[in-house]
Amino acid sequence: MNSYHIAWLTGDGVGNDVMEAAKIILDTLELDAEYIHGDIGWEFWKTEGNPLPDRTIELLNNVDCALFGAITSKPKQEAEAELSPELQGKGLVYSSPIVGLRQKFNLHTNLRPCKAFKGNPLNYRDDIDIVVFRENTEGLYSGVEFHPVPENVFDALSKNHKKMAKFSDTPLDDLALSCRIFTRKACRRIVRNAFEYAKKHGYSSVTVVEKPNVIRETSGLMVREARKIAQEYPEIELWETNVDAMAMWLVKNPQKYGVLVSSNMFGDIISDLCAQLVGGLGFAASGNIGDKLAVFEPTHGSAPKYAGQYKVNPIAMLITTKLMLDYLGETEKADRLMDAIAKIIKEGKVRTYDMGGTSSTLDMARAIAENL
């Protein structure tokens, strides 16, 4: 009987290409696992009106974790236009399956390491080692939105907040509203996870990245809770930075920062900036971690124009695979994989197109596998 049961979610576009690369690595490492295919993505939206079918939810209830390739998402009108004719006009609304997974399984912690590899021609600097902790289920991505704004919602807001008077002459059809929702529990959890990671891995600081001087209630709650949590870790400094200033400081002095922690949207944006500092989305891995399930995915998109060409850089997926191995407790295999990735990048003999080379997705995977 296999030690692990892993949901295998290729998704869309180049998801299949990079997942094939990951399988080469996992087979070379001889991980004792069963990989169980799950249906997810754009094709199932078009043919079933649901990019995250119930059968996939059931699968995820019975595995140790999931490895996920890439996903295609499109705006509301474009998504409806691509539905099969028999499904159009039935009120189906597309929503991102990865966001759905995060909320359905309460995958509250998004972990995004951004580490520079020596020899990478795309590095901003060689001494960057940043880990972003992003709250994964709340904030502006919680999905509580309105357009047009219902009259009872507008009336309730107007009754309780005088600043709504500014919009009193605006037709409700011309108003769109997205809610930024924070809970104290989620703020405390993501900050504590960031401090625990810093303590375990020897980082000297945790920087909370928010905007409490303007978004006073939600960002303010996050910062206030961070200050309380920080008192339990006297050996680790708490730094507080506004998100706009953080973008500037990351470009100017990225080597000064270690662990960053932020809310959902700010964390999404800042982690992409950090990814570019170490070579771009071809090096950007992530883990969506909850109490009972974790889903691991590279943060790049599905790049439909490259699907099946085996052109894209698989390193983001291979670092993602490393995160999955750590989660499963296979730290020796995880460390071997990271060492092999670093060695191949430093040697510079095998490079995908984004690194200025001509090697394929699978060329890179095989070269790393040979060095395990």
N, C-alpha and C positions, 0 to 999 in steps of 0.2 A: 504494500500500500504506500502511495506517495506521501511524503512528509507534508507537502504544501499543495493546496488547491488554489490556483491563480486564475482569475477571470482575464481572458485575453480579448481586449477591446480594440480592434484596429481602427475603427472610426472611418474617416474620410480621407480622400486625397493621398498625400504622402504618408499617412498613418500606417498603411500597409508596408511601405518601403522601410520605414525606421523600425517597425516592429519585427520585420524579418531580420534586420541587423541585430536587434536585441536578442532574438532567438539564437543566433549564432553564438553570442556571448554566453547565454545561459546554458546552452548545450555544452560548450567548451568547459564551463565551470562545473558541469555535471550536477546542477541543482536538482535535488530530488523532488520534482514538482509535476503536477498535472496541470496543463494549460487548457482552459475550457473557453471556447469561443462564445462571445456574447454579441448580440445584434445592437448596434447603436449608430446613429448618425443620419446624414442627409438622405440617403436612399430610403430609409425607413420612414422619414418624414414624408417624402414624396409618395410612397406607395401605401403607407398605413396611416399617415397623419399624426405619427408619434415617433420622434427621433430617439426616444428612450422607452422601448416596449416593456410591458409588464413582465415578460419572460426574462428580460435582462435584470430587472429589479429582483426577481426571484433568484436568479443565479447569484447576484451579489450578496444576497442574504445567506449564502451557503459556501462562501470562499474565505480564504485567509486575507486576500488583498486583490487588487486589480492593477493591470498594466494597460495603459490607454495610449493610443497613437496620436490622433489629431482629429479636430472637429471643424466642420463648416457651419458658420452661422450667417444668416442674412436678415436684413430688416423685414418688418412685418409684411409689407406689400409684396416684396420680391419673393418671400417665402411662400405666401399663398399662391402666387402665380405659378410656382413650380410643382404644386400638388397635382396628383393625378386628377383628370377631369371629373371623375365621379366623387372626389372629395372636396372639390371647390364649392364655395358658397355655403358650407355647412358650419361656419363659425369657428373652424379650427385655427388656433393661434400658435405659431412656432415659439418655442422657448428653448434656450440652450440646454442640451442634455448634461453637460458638465456642471453647469450651475444647478440643474435639477438634482444631480447626484450629490452635490455638496449639501444641499438643503434636505433632501430625502434621508440621507444617512448621517446628517449632522457632522460633516467633515470640516470641523471648525477651524483647523489649523492648516494654513497653506505655508509650506516651507520651501524657500527658493534660495539655494546656494549660488553665489556668483564669485567664482574663484578664477584668477588668472593663471594660465599655464605658461611656463617658460617656453619660448620658441613659437608661440602663436603670433603670427604677423598681424592679427587683428586686435591684439591687446592695446588698451589705452596706457596701461602700465603693467609691469610684471608683479607688483607687490600688493595687488588687490585681493582681499579675502573677506567678502561681505556675505552675510546670510540675512535674508529678509523673512520676517514672520508677518504674515498677513491674515487678519481675521477674515474668515472665508464664507460666512453665512449671513452676515447682517449688512449694515451700512446701505449705500445706494444700490447695492446689488441684491437687496432683499426681495425685490420684485413687487413691492407695493407701489403701484403707479396708476394714474388715471389720465385718460384723454378720450373724450372731454371730461372735465371734472364734474362729478355729480353735484346737483344743487345742494343736497343735504351735507355733503362733505365741505363744500364751499361755505355754507352757512355756519357749520360747526367751527371751522377755522376762523371765520370772520368774528364770531362771537367771542372767541378765546384769544385772538391776537390782533391788536390794532393795526399792525403793519399790512394786514390783508386789505385794508381800505384802498391801498394803491391799485388793487386789481378790481375794485368794485364796478367799474364801468366796462370791464372786459367781458365779452360774451364767453360763456362757459365752453363753447366749442373751440374757442381760441386759447384756452388754457390747458397746459399739460403739467402734471404734478408727479414728481418722484419723491418718495419718502426716504430719508436717511435715518435709519433706526438702529440705535445702539442699546445694548443691555449691559448692566453692570457685570453680570456673570461672564458674558463673552469678553468684555474688556479685561477683566481680571485673568481670565483663562489664557488669552493670547499673550498678555504681558508676562505672566508666570512661565509659560512655555518658552518664551524668549530668554528669560533670565536663567531658567534651568539649562537651556542649551548652552548659553554663555558660560555657565559654571562648569558644565561637563567638558566643554571643548577649549576652555582656557581663554575666552575672550574677556577683555578688561572693561568693556562698556556695552551698554544697551541704549540705543537712541530711539525714543518714541517720536514718530513723525506724524504730526497732525496739523491743525490750523485753529487752535482754541481762541486766538484773538479775534476771529471773525465768526467761525462756526462754534459758538460758545457752549452750547449745551451738549452736542454729541462729542466733538473733539475735546471739549472741556472734561467730560466724563472720563474719556480714555486717559487723559493726562493726569487727572486727579487719582485715578486708580493705579496708574503706573507709579506715582510717587509713593503710594502706600505699599505696593509690592516691593519696590526698591529697598525699603527699609529692612526687608528680610535677607537682603544680599549685600551686606556692607562692603564686601570685597570687590563689587562690580559697580562702576559709576553709571548713573542714569543721566543721559543727555536728552534735552528736549529741543526739537527743531521744528519750525514751521515747514510744511511740505514744499512750498515754493523756494524757500531758502535751501532746503535739503537738496533740491535738484541742482542748484548752483554749487553747493559745497561738494557734492559728489563728483561733479566735473572738475572742480578745482583741486580737491584733496581727498580722493576716494580711499587712499591707503590709511587714513585716520579712523575709518569706521569699521566696526566689526559686525555686531548684531543690530539690525533695525527692526522695529515693530510698528505696525500701522493698521489702520482700518482697511476695509475691503477695496475700495476704489483707489485710495492713495497708495496702498500697498501694491496694487496691480501696476500702477504707473511707475512708481519708484523702482520696482523690481525689474521692469523692462529697461529702465535707464541703467541700472546696475548690470544687466545682462549685456548691454551694448559696450560697457566699459571693459568687459572681458571677452569680447569677440562677437557679440550679437546673439540672436535667438538660436543659432546653431549650437550654442553652449549653455542654454538656459533650461534647467531641469526644475521639476517641482514635485512635491508630495502633498496630497490632500488627505489629512489625517484626522480621523475621528476616534471615538472610544471603542468602536467595534469593527470598523472597516477603514482601510486606507486605499486611495486610488492615486497611482503615480502616473504623471504625464509630462512630456516636454511642453514648454509654454509657447512653442511656435504654432502657427496655423496649419491648415491642411494643404496650402499651396497647390490647388488643383492643376495648374499648368505644368507642374513637375510630376504629377502622379504617375507612377509606374516607370519613370525614367531612371530611378535610383541615382538621382543627382544630388539630393540634399544631404547636408551634414548630419550624421546620426549621433554625434557626440552628445547632444542634448538628451536624446533618448537613452544613451548608454550611462550618462550620469544619473538620469532618472532611475535606471535599472539598479545602479549602485545604491540609491536611496531606498529602493524597495528591499534590497538585500539587507541593508542596515535594519530596516523595520522588522524583517523576519528573524533578526538575530544572527544572520550569516555575515558577521563582520569581517572574517578572514577573507571570504570571497569578495566582499565589497572593497576591501583595501587592495586586494590584488588587481581588481578591475580599475580602480582609480590610478594605481601605479602604472598600469599598462597604457591607459589613456594618456597620462602625462609623458610617458616615454615616447610614444608615437608622435605626439605633438612636438616635443622637443627635437626629435630627430628630423622632422620636416620632410621626410621622404614620401609620405602619403598625405595628400591634402585634397579636400573636396573643393568644388568651384569657388565657394565663398572665401576660402583660404588662399585662393590664387592657384589652385592645382586642378588636375583633371581626374582624380580618383573618384570612383563611384561610392555610393552609400555602402555597398557591400564590401568594396575594397578596403574601406576604412575599418569596417567591423572585423573583417578577417585579419587585418594587420594587428589590431588590438588583441584579437583572440590568440594569435600566434605568440603574443608576449605575456600571456597570462601565466 
